[in-house]
Amino acid sequence: MSQGFRTLVRRILSPVVSAVAVIYFVIDAVFLGVLKPLLNWLGRQPVLVRTGRWIASLGPYPSLILLGIPVVILEPLKPLGFYVMAIGHPIQGAAILAGAEVAKIVVVERLFRISRDKLLTIRWFALCYRLVTGWLARLRALPAWQAVVRAGRRIKARARDAIRWFRSAA
């Protein structure tokens, strides 16, 4: 492959890959924001408190393996969801996508929260974590991201007002 072709491919693929990554992180952030109350409630359940203590007792590498299990199981369901949508079953495909994403966020977020400090003792994991969090910090500082956040806050405020109005009217 010639150097010119490689450069052309990089110039074309880099923005596409970046856009896909941004969309992926935005979807994850939206789902996480919606699921926060559920995550907090789950975190107070006795069986999960005991499980959390057990997970906290694990070392860094067993914690990493445990964190990877739901990702390895649930990530392949997303392409399956798109496939199901592509063959003419949009509702079922969307349900597979949403279910996989919700399950992944709930499980992975909880596992990461419990084992974050241990995972960051793994040098390459800490490096990747700093790289991703730095990238996300730059993304969140962009004016477009700030505009989306402001719009989201306005939508939430209007939804709360509508809910209050419905409750007072009932």
Secondary structure, DSSP 8 states (H G I E B T S, - for coil): --HHHHHHHHHHHHHHHHHHHHHHHHHHHHHHHHHHHHHHHHHTSHHHHHHHHHHHTS-HHHHHHHHHHHHHHHTTHHHHHHHHHHTT-HHHHHHHHHHHHHHHHHHHHHHHHHHHHHHTTSHHHHHHHHHHHHHHHHHHHSHHHHHHHHHHHHHHHHHHHHHHHHHHH-
